[in-house]
Protein backbone atom coordinates (compact mmCIF):
# COMPACT_ATOMS: atom_id res chain seq x y z
CA UNK A 1 0.00 0.00 0.00
CA UNK A 2 1.52 3.39 -0.98
CA UNK A 3 1.99 5.97 1.77
CA UNK A 4 -0.96 8.31 2.18
CA UNK A 5 1.40 11.26 1.60
CA UNK A 6 2.11 9.96 -1.90
CA UNK A 7 -1.59 9.47 -2.63
CA UNK A 8 -2.34 12.97 -1.35
CA UNK A 9 0.35 14.41 -3.63
CA UNK A 10 -1.06 12.50 -6.58
CA UNK A 11 -4.63 13.69 -5.95
CA UNK A 12 -3.57 17.32 -5.58
CA UNK A 13 -1.86 17.22 -8.97
CA UNK A 14 -4.74 15.24 -10.50
CA UNK A 15 -7.25 17.85 -9.35
CA UNK A 16 -5.16 20.93 -10.12
CA UNK A 17 -3.40 19.56 -13.24
CA UNK A 18 -0.63 21.95 -12.27
CA UNK A 19 2.36 21.09 -10.07
CA UNK A 20 2.94 24.61 -8.74
CA UNK A 21 -0.69 25.06 -7.63
CA UNK A 22 -0.77 21.56 -6.14
CA UNK A 23 2.42 22.22 -4.17
CA UNK A 24 1.00 25.47 -2.75
CA UNK A 25 -2.17 23.64 -1.77
CA UNK A 26 -0.14 21.09 0.21
CA UNK A 27 2.33 23.64 1.66
CA UNK A 28 5.33 21.85 0.18
CA UNK A 29 8.00 22.76 -2.33
CA UNK A 30 7.27 21.86 -5.94
CA UNK A 31 10.42 19.72 -6.15
CA UNK A 32 9.31 17.68 -3.14
CA UNK A 33 5.87 17.17 -4.68
CA UNK A 34 7.42 16.03 -7.96
CA UNK A 35 9.60 13.55 -6.06
CA UNK A 36 6.57 12.09 -4.30
CA UNK A 37 4.69 11.66 -7.58
CA UNK A 38 7.68 9.98 -9.21
CA UNK A 39 8.05 7.68 -6.19
CA UNK A 40 4.37 6.69 -6.43
CA UNK A 41 4.79 5.97 -10.14
CA UNK A 42 7.77 3.71 -9.37
CA UNK A 43 5.88 1.87 -6.62
CA UNK A 44 2.87 1.27 -8.86
CA UNK A 45 4.92 0.62 -11.98
CA UNK A 46 2.75 3.03 -13.95
CA UNK A 47 3.02 6.48 -15.49
CA UNK A 48 0.31 8.65 -13.95
CA UNK A 49 0.80 11.96 -15.75
CA UNK A 50 1.97 13.19 -19.11
CA UNK A 51 3.99 16.35 -18.46
CA UNK A 52 4.84 18.97 -21.03
CA UNK A 53 6.04 22.54 -20.70
CA UNK A 54 2.45 23.71 -21.21
CA UNK A 55 0.22 21.23 -19.43
CA UNK A 56 -0.16 18.25 -17.14
CA UNK A 57 -2.57 15.51 -18.24
CA UNK A 58 -3.66 12.33 -16.45
CA UNK A 59 -2.80 9.07 -18.23
CA UNK A 60 -5.28 6.20 -18.36
CA UNK A 61 -3.57 4.67 -15.30
CA UNK A 62 -3.79 8.03 -13.57
CA UNK A 63 -7.53 8.25 -14.28
CA UNK A 64 -7.93 4.71 -12.92
CA UNK A 65 -6.08 5.55 -9.71
CA UNK A 66 -8.11 8.67 -8.81
CA UNK A 67 -11.18 6.96 -7.26
CA UNK A 68 -9.03 4.44 -5.37
CA UNK A 69 -6.81 7.19 -3.96
CA UNK A 70 -9.86 9.18 -2.85
CA UNK A 71 -11.41 6.21 -1.08
CA UNK A 72 -8.17 5.40 0.77
CA UNK A 73 -7.70 8.99 1.94
CA UNK A 74 -11.36 9.37 2.92
CA UNK A 75 -11.23 6.13 4.93
CA UNK A 76 -8.08 7.32 6.69
CA UNK A 77 -9.68 10.66 7.54
CA UNK A 78 -12.74 8.90 8.94
CA UNK A 79 -10.55 6.67 11.08
CA UNK A 80 -8.49 9.54 12.40
CA UNK A 81 -11.56 11.70 13.05
CA UNK A 82 -13.12 8.93 15.11
CA UNK A 83 -10.21 9.04 17.55
CA UNK A 84 -8.88 12.56 17.59
CA UNK A 85 -12.11 14.43 18.41
CA UNK A 86 -10.14 17.65 17.87
CA UNK A 87 -8.30 17.19 21.17
CA UNK A 88 -5.99 20.03 22.27
CA UNK A 89 -2.73 20.09 20.32
CA UNK A 90 0.33 20.63 22.53
CA UNK A 91 2.79 22.98 20.82
CA UNK A 92 6.27 23.56 22.25
CA UNK A 93 7.68 27.06 21.68
CA UNK A 94 11.06 26.28 23.30
CA UNK A 95 11.32 29.36 25.55
CA UNK A 96 9.11 32.37 26.34
CA UNK A 97 9.93 35.38 24.18
CA UNK A 98 11.20 33.53 21.09
CA UNK A 99 9.23 34.96 18.19
CA UNK A 100 9.25 32.39 15.39
CA UNK A 101 7.22 29.63 17.01
CA UNK A 102 4.95 32.12 18.76
CA UNK A 103 4.09 33.92 15.52
CA UNK A 104 3.32 30.62 13.78
CA UNK A 105 1.12 29.56 16.68
CA UNK A 106 -0.74 32.89 16.75
CA UNK A 107 -1.40 32.72 13.01
CA UNK A 108 -2.58 29.10 13.29
CA UNK A 109 -5.02 30.16 16.00
CA UNK A 110 -6.38 32.80 13.62
CA UNK A 111 -6.75 30.20 10.86
CA UNK A 112 -8.49 27.67 13.13
CA UNK A 113 -10.12 29.53 16.04
CA UNK A 114 -12.33 26.55 16.83
CA UNK A 115 -9.29 24.46 17.81
CA UNK A 116 -7.35 24.48 21.06
CA UNK A 117 -3.63 24.91 20.41
CA UNK A 118 -1.86 24.85 23.76
CA UNK A 119 1.61 26.40 24.19
CA UNK A 120 4.34 24.57 26.08
CA UNK A 121 7.96 25.55 26.86
CA UNK A 122 10.33 22.58 26.82
CA UNK A 123 13.55 24.61 26.33
CA UNK A 124 15.26 22.60 23.62
CA UNK A 125 14.33 20.45 20.64
CA UNK A 126 16.25 17.38 21.87
CA UNK A 127 14.11 17.22 24.99
CA UNK A 128 10.95 18.16 23.09
CA UNK A 129 11.56 15.43 20.51
CA UNK A 130 11.71 12.81 23.26
CA UNK A 131 8.42 14.15 24.63
CA UNK A 132 6.87 14.03 21.15
CA UNK A 133 7.89 10.41 20.63
CA UNK A 134 6.57 9.54 24.10
CA UNK A 135 3.18 11.05 23.22
CA UNK A 136 3.38 13.82 25.82
CA UNK A 137 3.82 16.60 23.24
CA UNK A 138 2.69 17.02 19.64
CA UNK A 139 4.75 19.68 17.90
CA UNK A 140 7.92 21.66 18.49
CA UNK A 141 10.28 24.11 16.78
CA UNK A 142 14.04 23.91 16.52
CA UNK A 143 17.16 22.74 14.72
CA UNK A 144 16.17 19.40 13.19
CA UNK A 145 19.69 18.62 11.88
CA UNK A 146 21.00 18.60 15.46
CA UNK A 147 18.87 15.62 16.52
CA UNK A 148 20.12 12.06 16.66
CA UNK A 149 19.52 10.36 13.25
CA UNK A 150 17.48 7.59 14.91
CA UNK A 151 15.20 10.24 16.40
CA UNK A 152 14.93 12.17 13.13
CA UNK A 153 13.81 8.99 11.38
CA UNK A 154 10.66 8.92 13.54
CA UNK A 155 9.79 12.58 13.00
CA UNK A 156 8.73 14.86 10.17
CA UNK A 157 9.70 18.48 9.70
CA UNK A 158 8.92 21.61 7.71
CA UNK A 159 11.58 24.35 7.51
CA UNK A 160 10.20 27.65 8.77
CA UNK A 161 12.95 30.25 9.13
CA UNK A 162 16.63 31.02 8.92
CA UNK A 163 17.11 32.87 12.22
CA UNK A 164 20.13 35.23 12.28
CA UNK A 165 22.32 34.65 15.29
CA UNK A 166 23.52 37.22 17.80
CA UNK A 167 25.87 37.46 20.75
CA UNK A 168 24.70 38.82 24.10
CA UNK A 169 27.45 40.75 25.86
CA UNK A 170 27.86 42.35 29.30
CA UNK A 171 27.34 46.12 28.92
CA UNK A 172 31.02 46.82 29.66
CA UNK A 173 32.40 44.12 27.34
CA UNK A 174 35.10 45.26 24.89
CA UNK A 175 32.75 44.53 21.93
CA UNK A 176 29.59 46.08 23.40
CA UNK A 177 30.17 49.43 21.66
CA UNK A 178 29.97 47.83 18.20
CA UNK A 179 26.69 47.89 16.26
CA UNK A 180 27.47 44.39 14.92
CA UNK A 181 30.17 41.92 15.92
CA UNK A 182 32.30 40.29 13.19
CA UNK A 183 32.90 36.67 14.09
CA UNK A 184 36.65 37.22 13.90
CA UNK A 185 36.35 39.67 16.83
CA UNK A 186 35.20 36.81 19.08
CA UNK A 187 38.52 35.01 18.68
CA UNK A 188 39.92 34.23 22.12
CA UNK A 189 36.47 34.43 23.76
CA UNK A 190 34.66 31.64 25.58
CA UNK A 191 30.99 31.88 24.51
CA UNK A 192 28.13 30.18 26.34
CA UNK A 193 26.05 27.90 24.08
CA UNK A 194 24.28 25.57 26.49
CA UNK A 195 27.12 23.09 26.97
CA UNK A 196 26.09 20.43 29.45
CA UNK A 197 22.37 21.15 29.13
CA UNK A 198 20.75 17.80 28.21
CA UNK A 199 17.77 19.59 26.68
CA UNK A 200 19.72 21.59 24.08
CA UNK A 201 22.70 19.64 22.64
CA UNK A 202 21.54 20.60 19.13
CA UNK A 203 22.34 24.25 19.97
CA UNK A 204 25.75 23.43 21.47
CA UNK A 205 26.54 21.40 18.35
CA UNK A 206 25.62 24.35 16.13
CA UNK A 207 27.91 26.62 18.14
CA UNK A 208 30.80 24.15 17.90
CA UNK A 209 30.41 24.01 14.12
CA UNK A 210 30.30 27.80 13.92
CA UNK A 211 33.30 28.34 16.19
CA UNK A 212 35.49 25.66 14.59
CA UNK A 213 38.66 27.15 13.13
CA UNK A 214 37.80 30.67 14.34
CA UNK A 215 39.61 30.59 17.69
CA UNK A 216 36.34 30.77 19.64
CA UNK A 217 35.66 28.36 22.50
CA UNK A 218 32.34 26.94 23.67
CA UNK A 219 32.10 27.98 27.32
CA UNK A 220 32.17 25.08 29.81
CA UNK A 221 28.91 23.98 31.40
CA UNK A 222 27.32 26.41 33.82
CA UNK A 223 24.86 25.35 36.54
CA UNK A 224 21.66 24.29 34.80
CA UNK A 225 19.22 27.17 35.21
CA UNK A 226 15.47 26.62 35.03
CA UNK A 227 13.45 29.70 34.16
CA UNK A 228 14.34 33.07 32.66
CA UNK A 229 15.27 34.75 35.94
CA UNK A 230 17.65 31.96 36.97
CA UNK A 231 19.29 31.91 33.53
CA UNK A 232 19.87 35.66 33.71
CA UNK A 233 21.33 35.33 37.20
CA UNK A 234 23.77 32.60 36.19
CA UNK A 235 24.86 34.47 33.05
CA UNK A 236 25.43 37.65 35.08
CA UNK A 237 27.58 35.64 37.48
CA UNK A 238 29.71 33.91 34.81
CA UNK A 239 29.86 37.05 32.58
CA UNK A 240 30.28 34.86 29.50
CA UNK A 241 29.05 36.15 26.14
CA UNK A 242 25.97 34.15 25.12
CA UNK A 243 25.26 32.82 21.63
CA UNK A 244 21.60 33.49 20.82
CA UNK A 245 19.16 34.21 18.00
CA UNK A 246 17.90 37.60 16.95
CA UNK A 247 14.64 37.37 18.95
CA UNK A 248 16.21 36.21 22.23
CA UNK A 249 14.64 38.13 25.14
CA UNK A 250 16.80 40.97 26.54
CA UNK A 251 18.67 40.42 29.81
CA UNK A 252 19.43 43.16 32.36
CA UNK A 253 22.95 44.53 32.18
CA UNK A 254 23.60 43.17 28.70
CA UNK A 255 23.43 44.22 25.04
CA UNK A 256 22.57 42.05 22.05
CA UNK A 257 24.66 42.45 18.90
CA UNK A 258 24.12 40.72 15.54
CA UNK A 259 26.95 38.55 14.29
CA UNK A 260 28.34 39.31 10.84
CA UNK A 261 31.13 38.37 8.40
CA UNK A 262 29.48 35.90 7.86
CA UNK A 263 25.95 36.09 9.28
CA UNK A 264 25.40 32.73 11.04
CA UNK A 265 21.90 31.34 10.57
CA UNK A 266 19.97 28.82 12.63
CA UNK A 267 17.50 26.81 10.52
CA UNK A 268 14.31 26.47 12.56
CA UNK A 269 11.86 23.75 11.56
CA UNK A 270 8.36 22.79 12.63
CA UNK A 271 8.72 19.21 13.93
CA UNK A 272 6.12 16.53 14.65
CA UNK A 273 5.78 12.75 15.00
CA UNK A 274 5.42 10.74 11.81
CA UNK A 275 1.81 9.79 11.24
CA UNK A 276 0.35 12.58 13.37
CA UNK A 277 -2.99 13.67 11.95
CA UNK A 278 -4.69 16.63 13.58
CA UNK A 279 -6.41 19.72 12.15
CA UNK A 280 -4.22 21.82 14.44
CA UNK A 281 -1.10 20.47 12.74
CA UNK A 282 -2.64 21.37 9.38
CA UNK A 283 -3.23 24.92 10.64
CA UNK A 284 0.34 25.19 11.96
CA UNK A 285 1.81 23.98 8.67
CA UNK A 286 -0.30 26.44 6.72
CA UNK A 287 0.64 29.28 9.09
CA UNK A 288 4.35 28.43 8.83
CA UNK A 289 4.13 28.31 5.04
CA UNK A 290 2.32 31.66 4.84
CA UNK A 291 4.68 33.46 7.22
CA UNK A 292 7.83 32.05 5.64
CA UNK A 293 6.62 33.33 2.27
CA UNK A 294 5.36 36.72 3.47
CA UNK A 295 8.38 37.45 5.69
CA UNK A 296 10.93 35.87 3.29
CA UNK A 297 12.12 33.74 6.21
CA UNK A 298 13.75 31.08 4.04
CA UNK A 299 15.56 33.27 1.54
CA UNK A 300 19.22 32.52 0.85
CA UNK A 301 21.73 35.15 1.95
CA UNK A 302 25.01 35.68 0.15
CA UNK A 303 26.59 36.70 3.47
CA UNK A 304 24.97 33.85 5.41
CA UNK A 305 26.45 30.72 6.99
CA UNK A 306 24.78 27.43 7.88
CA UNK A 307 26.41 24.04 8.51
CA UNK A 308 26.35 21.49 5.68
CA UNK A 309 24.12 19.26 7.84
CA UNK A 310 21.45 21.96 7.97
CA UNK A 311 21.83 22.78 4.27
CA UNK A 312 21.14 19.11 3.53
CA UNK A 313 17.95 19.22 5.61
CA UNK A 314 16.80 22.19 3.54
CA UNK A 315 17.74 20.48 0.27
CA UNK A 316 15.76 17.34 1.11
CA UNK A 317 12.70 19.49 1.81
CA UNK A 318 12.97 21.58 -1.36
C-alpha positions as CSV (number, residue, x, y, z in Angstrom):
1,X,0.0,0.0,0.0
2,X,1.5,3.4,-1.0
3,X,2.0,6.0,1.8
4,X,-1.0,8.3,2.2
5,X,1.4,11.3,1.6
6,X,2.1,10.0,-1.9
7,X,-1.6,9.5,-2.6
8,X,-2.3,13.0,-1.3
9,X,0.4,14.4,-3.6
10,X,-1.1,12.5,-6.6
11,X,-4.6,13.7,-5.9
12,X,-3.6,17.3,-5.6
13,X,-1.9,17.2,-9.0
14,X,-4.7,15.2,-10.5
15,X,-7.2,17.8,-9.4
16,X,-5.2,20.9,-10.1
17,X,-3.4,19.6,-13.2
18,X,-0.6,22.0,-12.3
19,X,2.4,21.1,-10.1
20,X,2.9,24.6,-8.7
21,X,-0.7,25.1,-7.6
22,X,-0.8,21.6,-6.1
23,X,2.4,22.2,-4.2
24,X,1.0,25.5,-2.7
25,X,-2.2,23.6,-1.8
26,X,-0.1,21.1,0.2
27,X,2.3,23.6,1.7
28,X,5.3,21.8,0.2
29,X,8.0,22.8,-2.3
30,X,7.3,21.9,-5.9
31,X,10.4,19.7,-6.1
32,X,9.3,17.7,-3.1
33,X,5.9,17.2,-4.7
34,X,7.4,16.0,-8.0
35,X,9.6,13.6,-6.1
36,X,6.6,12.1,-4.3
37,X,4.7,11.7,-7.6
38,X,7.7,10.0,-9.2
39,X,8.0,7.7,-6.2
40,X,4.4,6.7,-6.4
41,X,4.8,6.0,-10.1
42,X,7.8,3.7,-9.4
43,X,5.9,1.9,-6.6
44,X,2.9,1.3,-8.9
45,X,4.9,0.6,-12.0
46,X,2.8,3.0,-13.9
47,X,3.0,6.5,-15.5
48,X,0.3,8.6,-13.9
49,X,0.8,12.0,-15.7
50,X,2.0,13.2,-19.1
51,X,4.0,16.4,-18.5
52,X,4.8,19.0,-21.0
53,X,6.0,22.5,-20.7
54,X,2.5,23.7,-21.2
55,X,0.2,21.2,-19.4
56,X,-0.2,18.2,-17.1
57,X,-2.6,15.5,-18.2
58,X,-3.7,12.3,-16.5
59,X,-2.8,9.1,-18.2
60,X,-5.3,6.2,-18.4
61,X,-3.6,4.7,-15.3
62,X,-3.8,8.0,-13.6
63,X,-7.5,8.3,-14.3
64,X,-7.9,4.7,-12.9
65,X,-6.1,5.5,-9.7
66,X,-8.1,8.7,-8.8
67,X,-11.2,7.0,-7.3
68,X,-9.0,4.4,-5.4
69,X,-6.8,7.2,-4.0
70,X,-9.9,9.2,-2.9
71,X,-11.4,6.2,-1.1
72,X,-8.2,5.4,0.8
73,X,-7.7,9.0,1.9
74,X,-11.4,9.4,2.9
75,X,-11.2,6.1,4.9
76,X,-8.1,7.3,6.7
77,X,-9.7,10.7,7.5
78,X,-12.7,8.9,8.9
79,X,-10.6,6.7,11.1
80,X,-8.5,9.5,12.4
81,X,-11.6,11.7,13.0
82,X,-13.1,8.9,15.1
83,X,-10.2,9.0,17.6
84,X,-8.9,12.6,17.6
85,X,-12.1,14.4,18.4
86,X,-10.1,17.7,17.9
87,X,-8.3,17.2,21.2
88,X,-6.0,20.0,22.3
89,X,-2.7,20.1,20.3
90,X,0.3,20.6,22.5
91,X,2.8,23.0,20.8
92,X,6.3,23.6,22.3
93,X,7.7,27.1,21.7
94,X,11.1,26.3,23.3
95,X,11.3,29.4,25.6
96,X,9.1,32.4,26.3
97,X,9.9,35.4,24.2
98,X,11.2,33.5,21.1
99,X,9.2,35.0,18.2
100,X,9.2,32.4,15.4
101,X,7.2,29.6,17.0
102,X,4.9,32.1,18.8
103,X,4.1,33.9,15.5
104,X,3.3,30.6,13.8
105,X,1.1,29.6,16.7
106,X,-0.7,32.9,16.7
107,X,-1.4,32.7,13.0
108,X,-2.6,29.1,13.3
109,X,-5.0,30.2,16.0
110,X,-6.4,32.8,13.6
111,X,-6.8,30.2,10.9
112,X,-8.5,27.7,13.1
113,X,-10.1,29.5,16.0
114,X,-12.3,26.6,16.8
115,X,-9.3,24.5,17.8
116,X,-7.3,24.5,21.1
117,X,-3.6,24.9,20.4
118,X,-1.9,24.8,23.8
119,X,1.6,26.4,24.2
120,X,4.3,24.6,26.1
121,X,8.0,25.5,26.9
122,X,10.3,22.6,26.8
123,X,13.6,24.6,26.3
124,X,15.3,22.6,23.6
125,X,14.3,20.4,20.6
126,X,16.3,17.4,21.9
127,X,14.1,17.2,25.0
128,X,11.0,18.2,23.1
129,X,11.6,15.4,20.5
130,X,11.7,12.8,23.3
131,X,8.4,14.2,24.6
132,X,6.9,14.0,21.1
133,X,7.9,10.4,20.6
134,X,6.6,9.5,24.1
135,X,3.2,11.0,23.2
136,X,3.4,13.8,25.8
137,X,3.8,16.6,23.2
138,X,2.7,17.0,19.6
139,X,4.7,19.7,17.9
140,X,7.9,21.7,18.5
141,X,10.3,24.1,16.8
142,X,14.0,23.9,16.5
143,X,17.2,22.7,14.7
144,X,16.2,19.4,13.2
145,X,19.7,18.6,11.9
146,X,21.0,18.6,15.5
147,X,18.9,15.6,16.5
148,X,20.1,12.1,16.7
149,X,19.5,10.4,13.3
150,X,17.5,7.6,14.9
151,X,15.2,10.2,16.4
152,X,14.9,12.2,13.1
153,X,13.8,9.0,11.4
154,X,10.7,8.9,13.5
155,X,9.8,12.6,13.0
156,X,8.7,14.9,10.2
157,X,9.7,18.5,9.7
158,X,8.9,21.6,7.7
159,X,11.6,24.3,7.5
160,X,10.2,27.7,8.8
161,X,12.9,30.2,9.1
162,X,16.6,31.0,8.9
163,X,17.1,32.9,12.2
164,X,20.1,35.2,12.3
165,X,22.3,34.6,15.3
166,X,23.5,37.2,17.8
167,X,25.9,37.5,20.8
168,X,24.7,38.8,24.1
169,X,27.5,40.7,25.9
170,X,27.9,42.4,29.3
171,X,27.3,46.1,28.9
172,X,31.0,46.8,29.7
173,X,32.4,44.1,27.3
174,X,35.1,45.3,24.9
175,X,32.8,44.5,21.9
176,X,29.6,46.1,23.4
177,X,30.2,49.4,21.7
178,X,30.0,47.8,18.2
179,X,26.7,47.9,16.3
180,X,27.5,44.4,14.9
181,X,30.2,41.9,15.9
182,X,32.3,40.3,13.2
183,X,32.9,36.7,14.1
184,X,36.7,37.2,13.9
185,X,36.3,39.7,16.8
186,X,35.2,36.8,19.1
187,X,38.5,35.0,18.7
188,X,39.9,34.2,22.1
189,X,36.5,34.4,23.8
190,X,34.7,31.6,25.6
191,X,31.0,31.9,24.5
192,X,28.1,30.2,26.3
193,X,26.0,27.9,24.1
194,X,24.3,25.6,26.5
195,X,27.1,23.1,27.0
196,X,26.1,20.4,29.5
197,X,22.4,21.2,29.1
198,X,20.8,17.8,28.2
199,X,17.8,19.6,26.7
200,X,19.7,21.6,24.1
201,X,22.7,19.6,22.6
202,X,21.5,20.6,19.1
203,X,22.3,24.2,20.0
204,X,25.8,23.4,21.5
205,X,26.5,21.4,18.4
206,X,25.6,24.3,16.1
207,X,27.9,26.6,18.1
208,X,30.8,24.2,17.9
209,X,30.4,24.0,14.1
210,X,30.3,27.8,13.9
211,X,33.3,28.3,16.2
212,X,35.5,25.7,14.6
213,X,38.7,27.2,13.1
214,X,37.8,30.7,14.3
215,X,39.6,30.6,17.7
216,X,36.3,30.8,19.6
217,X,35.7,28.4,22.5
218,X,32.3,26.9,23.7
219,X,32.1,28.0,27.3
220,X,32.2,25.1,29.8
221,X,28.9,24.0,31.4
222,X,27.3,26.4,33.8
223,X,24.9,25.3,36.5
224,X,21.7,24.3,34.8
225,X,19.2,27.2,35.2
226,X,15.5,26.6,35.0
227,X,13.4,29.7,34.2
228,X,14.3,33.1,32.7
229,X,15.3,34.7,35.9
230,X,17.6,32.0,37.0
231,X,19.3,31.9,33.5
232,X,19.9,35.7,33.7
233,X,21.3,35.3,37.2
234,X,23.8,32.6,36.2
235,X,24.9,34.5,33.1
236,X,25.4,37.7,35.1
237,X,27.6,35.6,37.5
238,X,29.7,33.9,34.8
239,X,29.9,37.0,32.6
240,X,30.3,34.9,29.5
241,X,29.0,36.2,26.1
242,X,26.0,34.1,25.1
243,X,25.3,32.8,21.6
244,X,21.6,33.5,20.8
245,X,19.2,34.2,18.0
246,X,17.9,37.6,17.0
247,X,14.6,37.4,18.9
248,X,16.2,36.2,22.2
249,X,14.6,38.1,25.1
250,X,16.8,41.0,26.5
251,X,18.7,40.4,29.8
252,X,19.4,43.2,32.4
253,X,22.9,44.5,32.2
254,X,23.6,43.2,28.7
255,X,23.4,44.2,25.0
256,X,22.6,42.0,22.1
257,X,24.7,42.5,18.9
258,X,24.1,40.7,15.5
259,X,27.0,38.6,14.3
260,X,28.3,39.3,10.8
261,X,31.1,38.4,8.4
262,X,29.5,35.9,7.9
263,X,26.0,36.1,9.3
264,X,25.4,32.7,11.0
265,X,21.9,31.3,10.6
266,X,20.0,28.8,12.6
267,X,17.5,26.8,10.5
268,X,14.3,26.5,12.6
269,X,11.9,23.8,11.6
270,X,8.4,22.8,12.6
271,X,8.7,19.2,13.9
272,X,6.1,16.5,14.6
273,X,5.8,12.8,15.0
274,X,5.4,10.7,11.8
275,X,1.8,9.8,11.2
276,X,0.4,12.6,13.4
277,X,-3.0,13.7,11.9
278,X,-4.7,16.6,13.6
279,X,-6.4,19.7,12.1
280,X,-4.2,21.8,14.4
281,X,-1.1,20.5,12.7
282,X,-2.6,21.4,9.4
283,X,-3.2,24.9,10.6
284,X,0.3,25.2,12.0
285,X,1.8,24.0,8.7
286,X,-0.3,26.4,6.7
287,X,0.6,29.3,9.1
288,X,4.4,28.4,8.8
289,X,4.1,28.3,5.0
290,X,2.3,31.7,4.8
291,X,4.7,33.5,7.2
292,X,7.8,32.0,5.6
293,X,6.6,33.3,2.3
294,X,5.4,36.7,3.5
295,X,8.4,37.4,5.7
296,X,10.9,35.9,3.3
297,X,12.1,33.7,6.2
298,X,13.7,31.1,4.0
299,X,15.6,33.3,1.5
300,X,19.2,32.5,0.9
301,X,21.7,35.1,2.0
302,X,25.0,35.7,0.2
303,X,26.6,36.7,3.5
304,X,25.0,33.8,5.4
305,X,26.4,30.7,7.0
306,X,24.8,27.4,7.9
307,X,26.4,24.0,8.5
308,X,26.4,21.5,5.7
309,X,24.1,19.3,7.8
310,X,21.4,22.0,8.0
311,X,21.8,22.8,4.3
312,X,21.1,19.1,3.5
313,X,18.0,19.2,5.6
314,X,16.8,22.2,3.5
315,X,17.7,20.5,0.3
316,X,15.8,17.3,1.1
317,X,12.7,19.5,1.8
318,X,13.0,21.6,-1.4
